[in-house]
């Protein structure tokens, strides 16, 4: 089975799907109305932007690829190591990237920062945990 930065291809694909699914559940199912309200969107605002849905998988693929790379480079091979690095990636990269929108934007409320940050935290932890599945530690 092909490997992506030392991670099983099936685990990689499962991690990408899980990352995407977390966002779908949060923004599409559970907190859709809250998200639309916080972001200041109405359904009419999306007219003409429907094509952008094809970009949806790009972010999870890139983020999970980055997590797989960092996990392999750090030689973490167990669940605790994976999840702790997933948390660090969120704390030091994902959350600060979101904070730019809050700190310098005028239309990015704190509630949206919390929602987006929670989404990325949950998704990063779940994806990092999935990546340990079927992982064979790299020989020293």
TIRO-2110 file (N, C-alpha, C; in Angstrom, 1 decimal):
// TIRO-2110
0.9, -1.2, 0.0, N, 1, A
0.0, 0.0, 0.0, CA, 1, A
0.9, 1.2, 0.0, C, 1, A
0.6, 2.2, -0.9, N, 2, A
1.4, 3.4, -0.9, CA, 2, A
1.3, 4.2, 0.4, C, 2, A
2.4, 4.9, 0.7, N, 3, A
2.4, 5.7, 2.0, CA, 3, A
2.6, 7.2, 1.7, C, 3, A
2.0, 8.0, 2.5, N, 4, A
2.2, 9.4, 2.4, CA, 4, A
2.9, 9.9, 3.6, C, 4, A
4.2, 10.3, 3.5, N, 5, A
5.0, 10.7, 4.6, CA, 5, A
4.9, 9.6, 5.7, C, 5, A
5.1, 8.4, 5.4, N, 6, A
5.1, 7.3, 6.3, CA, 6, A
3.7, 6.8, 6.8, C, 6, A
2.7, 7.4, 6.3, N, 7, A
1.3, 7.1, 6.7, CA, 7, A
0.6, 6.3, 5.7, C, 7, A
-0.1, 5.3, 6.1, N, 8, A
-0.9, 4.4, 5.2, CA, 8, A
-1.8, 5.3, 4.4, C, 8, A
-1.9, 4.9, 3.1, N, 9, A
-2.8, 5.7, 2.2, CA, 9, A
-4.3, 5.6, 2.7, C, 9, A
-4.7, 4.5, 3.1, N, 10, A
-6.1, 4.4, 3.6, CA, 10, A
-6.3, 5.3, 4.8, C, 10, A
-5.3, 5.3, 5.7, N, 11, A
-5.4, 6.2, 6.9, CA, 11, A
-5.4, 7.7, 6.5, C, 11, A
-4.6, 8.0, 5.5, N, 12, A
-4.5, 9.4, 5.0, CA, 12, A
-5.9, 9.8, 4.4, C, 12, A
-6.5, 8.9, 3.5, N, 13, A
-7.8, 9.3, 2.9, CA, 13, A
-8.8, 9.4, 4.0, C, 13, A
-8.8, 8.5, 5.0, N, 14, A
-9.8, 8.5, 6.1, CA, 14, A
-9.7, 9.8, 6.9, C, 14, A
-8.4, 10.3, 7.1, N, 15, A
-8.2, 11.5, 7.8, CA, 15, A
-8.7, 12.7, 7.1, C, 15, A
-8.5, 12.7, 5.7, N, 16, A
-9.0, 13.8, 4.9, CA, 16, A
-10.5, 13.9, 5.0, C, 16, A
-11.1, 12.7, 4.8, N, 17, A
-12.6, 12.6, 4.8, CA, 17, A
-13.1, 13.1, 6.2, C, 17, A
-12.5, 12.6, 7.3, N, 18, A
-12.9, 13.0, 8.6, CA, 18, A
-12.8, 14.5, 8.8, C, 18, A
-11.7, 15.1, 8.4, N, 19, A
-11.5, 16.5, 8.5, CA, 19, A
-12.6, 17.3, 7.8, C, 19, A
-12.9, 16.9, 6.6, N, 20, A
-14.0, 17.5, 5.8, CA, 20, A
-15.3, 17.3, 6.5, C, 20, A
-15.5, 16.1, 7.0, N, 21, A
-16.8, 15.8, 7.6, CA, 21, A
-17.1, 16.6, 8.9, C, 21, A
-16.0, 16.9, 9.6, N, 22, A
-16.2, 17.8, 10.8, CA, 22, A
-16.7, 19.1, 10.4, C, 22, A
-16.2, 19.7, 9.4, N, 23, A
-16.7, 21.0, 8.9, CA, 23, A
-18.1, 20.9, 8.3, C, 23, A
-18.4, 19.8, 7.6, N, 24, A
-19.7, 19.7, 7.1, CA, 24, A
-20.8, 19.6, 8.2, C, 24, A
-20.4, 18.8, 9.3, N, 25, A
-21.4, 18.7, 10.4, CA, 25, A
-21.5, 20.1, 11.1, C, 25, A
-20.4, 20.8, 11.4, N, 26, A
-20.5, 22.0, 12.1, CA, 26, A
-21.2, 23.1, 11.3, C, 26, A
-20.7, 23.3, 10.1, N, 27, A
-21.2, 24.5, 9.3, CA, 27, A
-22.5, 24.1, 8.5, C, 27, A
-22.6, 22.9, 8.1, N, 28, A
-23.7, 22.5, 7.2, CA, 28, A
-24.9, 21.9, 7.9, C, 28, A
-24.7, 21.3, 9.1, N, 29, A
-25.8, 20.6, 9.7, CA, 29, A
-26.2, 21.3, 11.1, C, 29, A
-25.2, 21.3, 12.0, N, 30, A
-25.6, 21.6, 13.4, CA, 30, A
-25.7, 23.1, 13.6, C, 30, A
-24.7, 23.9, 13.1, N, 31, A
-24.6, 25.3, 13.4, CA, 31, A
-24.8, 26.2, 12.2, C, 31, A
-25.5, 25.7, 11.2, N, 32, A
-25.6, 26.4, 9.9, CA, 32, A
-26.2, 27.8, 10.1, C, 32, A
-27.3, 27.9, 10.8, N, 33, A
-28.0, 29.2, 11.0, CA, 33, A
-27.1, 30.1, 11.8, C, 33, A
-26.4, 29.6, 12.8, N, 34, A
-25.5, 30.4, 13.6, CA, 34, A
-24.3, 30.9, 12.8, C, 34, A
-23.7, 30.0, 12.0, N, 35, A
-22.6, 30.4, 11.1, CA, 35, A
-23.1, 31.5, 10.2, C, 35, A
-24.2, 31.3, 9.5, N, 36, A
-24.7, 32.3, 8.5, CA, 36, A
-24.9, 33.7, 9.2, C, 36, A
-25.4, 33.6, 10.4, N, 37, A
-25.7, 34.9, 11.2, CA, 37, A
-24.4, 35.5, 11.6, C, 37, A
-23.4, 34.8, 12.1, N, 38, A
-22.2, 35.3, 12.5, CA, 38, A
-21.4, 35.9, 11.4, C, 38, A
-21.4, 35.2, 10.2, N, 39, A
-20.7, 35.6, 9.1, CA, 39, A
-21.4, 36.7, 8.3, C, 39, A
-22.7, 37.0, 8.7, N, 40, A
-23.4, 38.0, 8.0, CA, 40, A
-23.9, 37.6, 6.6, C, 40, A
-24.1, 36.3, 6.4, N, 41, A
-24.5, 35.8, 5.1, CA, 41, A
-26.0, 35.5, 5.1, C, 41, A
-26.6, 35.6, 3.9, N, 42, A
-27.9, 35.1, 3.6, CA, 42, A
-27.8, 34.1, 2.5, C, 42, A
-28.8, 33.2, 2.3, N, 43, A
-28.7, 32.3, 1.2, CA, 43, A
-28.5, 32.9, -0.2, C, 43, A
-29.0, 34.1, -0.3, N, 44, A
-28.9, 34.8, -1.6, CA, 44, A
-27.5, 35.3, -1.9, C, 44, A
-26.7, 35.4, -0.8, N, 45, A
-25.3, 35.8, -1.0, CA, 45, A
-24.5, 34.8, -1.8, C, 45, A
-24.9, 33.6, -1.8, N, 46, A
-24.2, 32.5, -2.4, CA, 46, A
-24.5, 32.3, -3.9, C, 46, A
-25.4, 33.1, -4.4, N, 47, A
-25.8, 33.0, -5.8, CA, 47, A
-24.5, 33.4, -6.6, C, 47, A
-24.2, 32.5, -7.6, N, 48, A
-23.1, 32.8, -8.4, CA, 48, A
-21.8, 32.2, -7.9, C, 48, A
-21.8, 31.8, -6.6, N, 49, A
-20.6, 31.2, -6.0, CA, 49, A
-20.7, 29.7, -5.8, C, 49, A
-21.7, 29.1, -6.4, N, 50, A
-21.9, 27.6, -6.1, CA, 50, A
-20.7, 26.8, -6.6, C, 50, A
-20.0, 27.3, -7.6, N, 51, A
-18.8, 26.5, -8.2, CA, 51, A
-17.7, 26.3, -7.2, C, 51, A
-17.7, 27.2, -6.2, N, 52, A
-16.6, 27.1, -5.2, CA, 52, A
-16.6, 25.9, -4.3, C, 52, A
-17.8, 25.1, -4.4, N, 53, A
-17.9, 23.9, -3.6, CA, 53, A
-16.8, 22.9, -4.0, C, 53, A
-16.3, 23.0, -5.2, N, 54, A
-15.3, 22.0, -5.7, CA, 54, A
-14.0, 22.3, -5.0, C, 54, A
-13.8, 23.5, -4.4, N, 55, A
-12.6, 23.8, -3.6, CA, 55, A
-12.6, 23.2, -2.2, C, 55, A
-13.8, 22.8, -1.8, N, 56, A
-13.9, 22.3, -0.4, CA, 56, A
-12.9, 21.2, 0.0, C, 56, A
-12.7, 20.2, -0.8, N, 57, A
-11.7, 19.2, -0.4, CA, 57, A
-10.2, 19.6, -0.4, C, 57, A
-9.9, 20.7, -1.0, N, 58, A
-8.5, 21.2, -1.2, CA, 58, A
-7.9, 21.5, 0.2, C, 58, A
-8.6, 22.2, 1.0, N, 59, A
-8.0, 22.6, 2.3, CA, 59, A
-7.8, 21.3, 3.2, C, 59, A
-8.7, 20.4, 3.4, N, 60, A
-8.4, 19.2, 4.2, CA, 60, A
-7.3, 18.4, 3.6, C, 60, A
-7.2, 18.3, 2.3, N, 61, A
-6.1, 17.5, 1.7, CA, 61, A
-4.7, 18.2, 2.1, C, 61, A
-4.7, 19.5, 1.9, N, 62, A
-3.4, 20.2, 2.2, CA, 62, A
-3.1, 20.2, 3.7, C, 62, A
-4.1, 20.4, 4.6, N, 63, A
-3.8, 20.3, 6.0, CA, 63, A
-3.4, 18.9, 6.5, C, 63, A
-4.1, 17.9, 6.0, N, 64, A
-3.7, 16.5, 6.4, CA, 64, A
-2.4, 16.2, 5.8, C, 64, A
-2.0, 16.6, 4.6, N, 65, A
-0.7, 16.4, 4.1, CA, 65, A
0.4, 17.0, 5.0, C, 65, A
0.1, 18.3, 5.4, N, 66, A
1.0, 19.0, 6.3, CA, 66, A
1.2, 18.2, 7.6, C, 66, A
0.0, 17.8, 8.2, N, 67, A
0.1, 17.0, 9.4, CA, 67, A
0.9, 15.8, 9.3, C, 67, A
0.7, 15.0, 8.2, N, 68, A
1.4, 13.8, 7.9, CA, 68, A
2.9, 14.1, 7.8, C, 68, A
3.3, 15.2, 7.1, N, 69, A
4.7, 15.5, 7.0, CA, 69, A
5.3, 15.8, 8.4, C, 69, A
4.6, 16.7, 9.2, N, 70, A
5.1, 17.1, 10.5, CA, 70, A
5.2, 15.8, 11.4, C, 70, A
4.2, 15.0, 11.3, N, 71, A
4.3, 13.8, 12.2, CA, 71, A
5.4, 12.9, 11.8, C, 71, A
5.7, 12.7, 10.5, N, 72, A
6.8, 11.9, 10.1, CA, 72, A
8.1, 12.5, 10.4, C, 72, A
8.2, 13.8, 10.2, N, 73, A
9.5, 14.5, 10.5, CA, 73, A
9.8, 14.5, 12.0, C, 73, A
8.8, 14.5, 12.8, N, 74, A
9.0, 14.4, 14.3, CA, 74, A
9.1, 13.0, 14.8, C, 74, A
8.9, 12.0, 13.9, N, 75, A
9.1, 10.6, 14.3, CA, 75, A
8.0, 10.2, 15.3, C, 75, A
6.9, 10.8, 15.4, N, 76, A
5.9, 10.4, 16.3, CA, 76, A
5.1, 9.2, 15.7, C, 76, A
4.9, 8.2, 16.6, N, 77, A
4.4, 7.0, 16.0, CA, 77, A
3.2, 6.4, 16.8, C, 77, A
2.9, 7.1, 17.9, N, 78, A
1.7, 6.6, 18.7, CA, 78, A
0.6, 7.6, 18.8, C, 78, A
-0.5, 7.2, 19.4, N, 79, A
-1.7, 8.1, 19.4, CA, 79, A
-1.4, 9.3, 20.2, C, 79, A
-0.8, 9.3, 21.3, N, 80, A
-0.5, 10.5, 22.1, CA, 80, A
0.4, 11.4, 21.3, C, 80, A
1.4, 10.9, 20.7, N, 81, A
2.3, 11.8, 19.9, CA, 81, A
1.6, 12.4, 18.8, C, 81, A
0.7, 11.7, 18.1, N, 82, A
0.0, 12.2, 17.0, CA, 82, A
-1.0, 13.3, 17.4, C, 82, A
-1.7, 13.1, 18.4, N, 83, A
-2.7, 14.0, 18.9, CA, 83, A
-2.1, 15.3, 19.5, C, 83, A
-1.0, 15.1, 20.2, N, 84, A
-0.3, 16.3, 20.8, CA, 84, A
0.3, 17.1, 19.6, C, 84, A
0.8, 16.5, 18.6, N, 85, A
1.3, 17.3, 17.5, CA, 85, A
0.1, 18.0, 16.7, C, 85, A
-1.0, 17.3, 16.6, N, 86, A
-2.1, 17.9, 16.0, CA, 86, A
-2.6, 19.1, 16.7, C, 86, A
-2.6, 19.0, 18.1, N, 87, A
-2.9, 20.2, 18.9, CA, 87, A
-1.9, 21.3, 18.7, C, 87, A
-0.6, 21.0, 18.7, N, 88, A
0.4, 22.0, 18.5, CA, 88, A
0.2, 22.7, 17.1, C, 88, A
-0.1, 21.9, 16.1, N, 89, A
-0.3, 22.5, 14.7, CA, 89, A
-1.5, 23.5, 14.7, C, 89, A
-2.5, 23.1, 15.5, N, 90, A
-3.7, 24.0, 15.6, CA, 90, A
-3.3, 25.3, 16.4, C, 90, A
-2.6, 25.1, 17.5, N, 91, A
-2.3, 26.2, 18.4, CA, 91, A
-1.4, 27.2, 17.8, C, 91, A
-0.4, 26.7, 17.1, N, 92, A
0.7, 27.6, 16.6, CA, 92, A
0.6, 27.9, 15.1, C, 92, A
-0.3, 27.3, 14.3, N, 93, A
-0.5, 27.6, 12.9, CA, 93, A
-1.9, 28.0, 12.5, C, 93, A
-2.8, 27.0, 12.8, N, 94, A
-4.2, 27.2, 12.4, CA, 94, A
-4.9, 28.4, 13.1, C, 94, A
-4.8, 28.3, 14.4, N, 95, A
-5.5, 29.4, 15.2, CA, 95, A
-4.9, 30.8, 14.9, C, 95, A
-3.6, 30.9, 14.9, N, 96, A
-3.1, 32.3, 14.6, CA, 96, A
-3.5, 32.8, 13.2, C, 96, A
-3.6, 31.9, 12.3, N, 97, A
-4.0, 32.3, 10.9, CA, 97, A
-5.4, 32.8, 10.9, C, 97, A
-6.3, 32.2, 11.7, N, 98, A
-7.6, 32.7, 11.9, CA, 98, A
-7.7, 34.0, 12.6, C, 98, A
-6.8, 34.2, 13.6, N, 99, A
-6.8, 35.4, 14.4, CA, 99, A
-6.4, 36.6, 13.6, C, 99, A
-5.7, 36.5, 12.4, N, 100, A
-5.5, 37.6, 11.6, CA, 100, A
-6.8, 38.3, 11.1, C, 100, A
-7.8, 37.4, 10.8, N, 101, A
-9.1, 37.9, 10.3, CA, 101, A
-9.8, 38.6, 11.4, C, 101, A
-9.7, 38.1, 12.7, N, 102, A
-10.3, 38.8, 13.8, CA, 102, A
-9.6, 40.1, 14.2, C, 102, A
-8.3, 40.0, 14.2, N, 103, A
-7.5, 41.2, 14.7, CA, 103, A
-7.5, 42.4, 13.7, C, 103, A
-7.5, 42.1, 12.4, N, 104, A
-7.4, 43.1, 11.4, CA, 104, A
-8.7, 43.3, 10.6, C, 104, A
-9.6, 42.4, 10.7, N, 105, A
-10.8, 42.5, 9.9, CA, 105, A
-11.9, 43.2, 10.7, C, 105, A
-12.8, 43.8, 10.0, N, 106, A
-14.0, 44.5, 10.7, CA, 106, A
-15.2, 43.7, 10.6, C, 106, A
-15.2, 42.6, 9.9, N, 107, A
-16.4, 41.8, 9.7, CA, 107, A
-16.1, 40.3, 10.1, C, 107, A
-15.3, 40.1, 11.1, N, 108, A
-15.0, 38.8, 11.6, CA, 108, A
-15.2, 38.8, 13.1, C, 108, A
-16.4, 38.5, 13.6, N, 109, A
-16.7, 38.6, 15.0, CA, 109, A
-16.1, 37.5, 15.8, C, 109, A
-15.9, 37.7, 17.1, N, 110, A
-15.3, 36.8, 18.0, CA, 110, A
-16.0, 35.4, 18.0, C, 110, A
-17.4, 35.4, 17.9, N, 111, A
-18.1, 34.2, 17.8, CA, 111, A
-17.7, 33.3, 16.6, C, 111, A
-17.4, 34.0, 15.5, N, 112, A
-17.0, 33.3, 14.3, CA, 112, A
-15.6, 32.7, 14.5, C, 112, A
-14.7, 33.5, 15.1, N, 113, A
-13.4, 33.0, 15.4, CA, 113, A
-13.5, 31.7, 16.3, C, 113, A
-14.3, 31.8, 17.3, N, 114, A
-14.5, 30.6, 18.2, CA, 114, A
-15.0, 29.4, 17.4, C, 114, A
-16.0, 29.6, 16.5, N, 115, A
-16.6, 28.5, 15.7, CA, 115, A
-15.5, 28.0, 14.7, C, 115, A
-14.8, 28.8, 14.0, N, 116, A
-13.8, 28.4, 13.1, CA, 116, A
-12.6, 27.7, 13.8, C, 116, A
-12.2, 28.3, 15.0, N, 117, A
-11.2, 27.7, 15.7, CA, 117, A
-11.6, 26.3, 16.3, C, 117, A
-12.8, 26.2, 16.8, N, 118, A
-13.3, 24.9, 17.3, CA, 118, A
-13.3, 23.9, 16.2, C, 118, A
-13.8, 24.3, 15.0, N, 119, A
-13.8, 23.4, 13.8, CA, 119, A
-12.4, 22.9, 13.5, C, 119, A
-11.4, 23.8, 13.4, N, 120, A
-10.1, 23.3, 13.1, CA, 120, A
-9.4, 22.5, 14.2, C, 120, A
-9.7, 22.8, 15.4, N, 121, A
-9.2, 22.0, 16.5, CA, 121, A
-9.7, 20.6, 16.5, C, 121, A
-11.0, 20.5, 16.4, N, 122, A
-11.6, 19.1, 16.4, CA, 122, A
-11.1, 18.4, 15.2, C, 122, A
-11.1, 19.0, 14.0, N, 123, A
-10.7, 18.3, 12.8, CA, 123, A
-9.2, 17.9, 12.9, C, 123, A
-8.3, 18.8, 13.4, N, 124, A
-6.9, 18.5, 13.5, CA, 124, A
-6.7, 17.3, 14.5, C, 124, A
-7.4, 17.3, 15.6, N, 125, A
-7.2, 16.2, 16.6, CA, 125, A
-7.7, 14.9, 16.0, C, 125, A
-8.8, 14.9, 15.3, N, 126, A
-9.4, 13.7, 14.8, CA, 126, A
-8.5, 13.2, 13.6, C, 126, A
-8.1, 14.1, 12.7, N, 127, A
-7.2, 13.6, 11.6, CA, 127, A
-5.9, 13.1, 12.1, C, 127, A
-5.3, 13.8, 13.1, N, 128, A
-4.0, 13.3, 13.6, CA, 128, A
-4.2, 11.9, 14.3, C, 128, A
-5.3, 11.7, 15.0, N, 129, A
-5.5, 10.4, 15.6, CA, 129, A
-5.7, 9.3, 14.5, C, 129, A
-6.4, 9.6, 13.4, N, 130, A
-6.6, 8.7, 12.4, CA, 130, A
-5.3, 8.3, 11.7, C, 130, A
-4.4, 9.3, 11.5, N, 131, A
-3.2, 9.0, 10.8, CA, 131, A
-2.3, 8.0, 11.5, C, 131, A
-2.5, 7.7, 12.8, N, 132, A
-1.7, 6.7, 13.5, CA, 132, A
-2.1, 5.3, 13.1, C, 132, A
-3.3, 5.2, 12.5, N, 133, A
-3.9, 3.9, 12.1, CA, 133, A
-3.0, 3.3, 11.0, C, 133, A
-2.7, 2.0, 11.2, N, 134, A
-1.9, 1.2, 10.3, CA, 134, A
-0.5, 1.8, 10.0, C, 134, A
0.0, 2.6, 11.0, N, 135, A
1.3, 3.2, 10.8, CA, 135, A
2.4, 2.3, 11.3, C, 135, A
3.4, 2.1, 10.5, N, 136, A
4.6, 1.3, 10.8, CA, 136, A
5.7, 2.3, 11.2, C, 136, A
6.2, 2.2, 12.4, N, 137, A
7.2, 3.2, 12.8, CA, 137, A
8.4, 3.0, 11.9, C, 137, A
9.0, 4.2, 11.6, N, 138, A
10.2, 4.2, 10.7, CA, 138, A
11.4, 3.7, 11.5, C, 138, A
12.1, 2.8, 10.9, N, 139, A
13.3, 2.3, 11.5, CA, 139, A
14.3, 3.4, 11.8, C, 139, A
15.0, 3.3, 12.9, N, 140, A
16.0, 4.3, 13.3, CA, 140, A
17.3, 4.1, 12.5, C, 140, A
END
